[in-house]
Every structure is written in C-alpha cells, then in structure tokens.
C-alpha cells in the first residue's frame, strides 16, 4: 500500500503537487511520454519515489475518463503499406501503455461501419484509420465521440485530420537525384493512372525536369504496379529510345522488372542506365542486382505521428484538420551511383 504524507494511499495528485507540475504532466512523465522535459521528468519520478507511489492503470484511466485503448481501423491488413504504419503507431503507444484494438474492414464499407461501431462500444479513446492507397476516402463523419486521424489515405472531408506521404515531393526528389547523377534522358514507368500516387509522383518528376530545362523521354508509361509490367515497359522503352540514360519507376516492383530487362538488353546499370524505384521495399531493394535506389515514404514515422496526434487530442489539445503531407526521403543504392 502506498502512502501520502497524511498516511493515506498516495495519488497522482500527490505526486504532481510534490513535483510542482500539473496532473497531466505528472502522468506523461511517469508513462515515459517524449513530450516532457528531462528535468521535469526527473523531478516527477523523484516525487513518486519519495511518496512510494505506484500508478494503478485502471484507476488512472477511470479518473481521467479514459479506457487506455485506441482503435486501428484498416481496409487492407495484408497490404504492403499498412503494416509499417501500424508498427509506427504501436511504437508510439508504447509497450503496455495503451491497448490497441486492430480491426480489418477488408475494403468493405459495411464491414468498416460494423467495426467502427464495435470500437465505439468499447469506448476507445481514439481511432486511427489507415487506408490502402493515397486516394481520398469517405469520412467516418464529424459526430464521433472520439478523435479520429486518417493515415496514408486522406479523408475527403477537410474538417478531418489526415496524414499522408508527400508523393509530389517524392517524384521531384527522385528526378533531382537522377539529374545530380548527370542523367538528362529520363523516362518514367509507373502503375495504374487512376491512383493519386501515380499522378502526384509524375507531377513532381515533371517539375524537377522543368526546373532543369528538361523533359521526359517519351510519354509516361502507365499500367500495373508489378515486375511483369516493368519488364515489358522497359523493353518497349529501350527499343524506342535506346539513348535513354535513366528510368524513374513508380514502384520498387516495377523497377525490379526494369533491371531484368536492362540486363537482357546488355545495358550496364548504373554505368549507362540509372534506375530508381519508389517505396523502399527493402526485401526487393536490398536484393536487387545492383541494389535499388528508392524513395522511402517514411511510413513508420507517419504511424508514429498519427499516434502522437491521438495523444494530443486525448490530452485536450486541438486535433487540427486538413491534409498534411509528410516528408519522404531518398535511399541511395547501387542502381544510380556506381560502387567505388
């Protein structure tokens, strides 16, 4: 039994009073949250030790009107992009700090509504909605009793908060890297033109080319997000434009196919043909021959930021609204720069 200075069981309020901070700050300090100054955390921990305070998670949640649970609602649990986002969110929630209910709607709107009602009935403190692609998706509505953050697939409602990778900047970054490597005859092979990601990456690529006084070699080649299309498209490209010296691919899978065809055509990568992919799917990029330079969408960081926004809303801060495009990064491997 923990005791305060008056002989009763010590409470979080006692710790906060002893440390000279708010109850919310004391709670975050003891839970290991990253938004507390080190000196403040040290003072709170010292106060808890002095009072022999041991937090009771259930009591703390009831006093705050919370359950310590968050819902993760996805439409594609098996998807390539969903898993790293969920991993990042769970990292931010912390082991044992927040219980996570994971629900897979499998791309079915009716099932999604059923899962949403189930999460609300469990009195979750917040919900992260993870989409399967970056195309805008229908909103869950503005009348929900808990904060909602949309990750990867933005909400169609500008009143919602959405976090999504900056595909425009990604396309621009890819082509700027190719130009920096001395490439001037750059082509683009990508996936389904109906995807927002495909159009955004193309727009960024064209902006980078225009800034350098260049244009794409031929028209952008759209079809599917797979290696088979990459191989076929590269064969057409190299026959029509044998002087092409770089290919920006809309996915790592497409890029792997392009590498296969380049090898069949006797083209040296990266000697006379540079190839860059997108997504930084490490199992593909690291094992390509040569290793595949790629744009990483920072999906784990996106998941962590979505979780942090939920934390902020639970703590009473404004959740915010609108679509926020998060930075992507370039991962350089041997397909654009020769090994020394």
Secondary structure, DSSP 8 states (H G I E B T S, - for coil): ----TTSS---HHHHHHHHTS-HHHHHHHHTT-TTS-HHHHHHHHHHHHHTT----HHHHHHHHT--SEEEEEES-TTSTTHHHHHHHHHHHH-TTTSEEEEEE-TT-HHHHHHHHHHHHHTT-SEEEEE-SSSS-B----S--SSEEEEESS-BS-TTSEEEEE-HHHHHHHHHHHHHHTT--SEEEE-S-TTSHHHHHHHHHHHHHHHHTT---SSS-B-S-SSHHHHHHHHHHHHHH-TT--EEEESSHHHHHHHHHHHHHTT--TTTT-EEEEES--HHHHTTSSS--EEEE--HHHHHHHHHHHHHHHHTT-----EEEEE--EEE--TTTS---
